[in-house]
Amino acid sequence: MKLIFSYIKRHIWLFLTAVLFLTVEAVMDLLQPTYMSFIVDEGVKNADVRLIMKYGA
């Protein structure tokens, strides 16, 4: 553990940046089903191609 902490201490900004991006990725992965259900519930149900393209992009 001492060896790992010495590397983290030297490269703290890279470590924190990696943790930040991993957190953002996990949140986006968890929100994806919500976006898909909104697209299906509002876009497909109402045949709104513009809304589907907007949220799909």
C-alpha positions, 0 to 999 in steps of 0.5 A: 500500500505504501508504494501505491500511495507514493505514486498517487501522491506524486500524480494526485491531479491525474488520479483525481481527474481519473476518479472524476471521469469514472464518476461521470461515466457511472452517472451517465450509465445510470441515467441512460435508461431514464433517457431511453424511457423518455424517448419512447414514452414521449417521442415514439408515442407522439411520433415526434421524430424531432424529439427522438433525434434531439434526445438520441443525439 
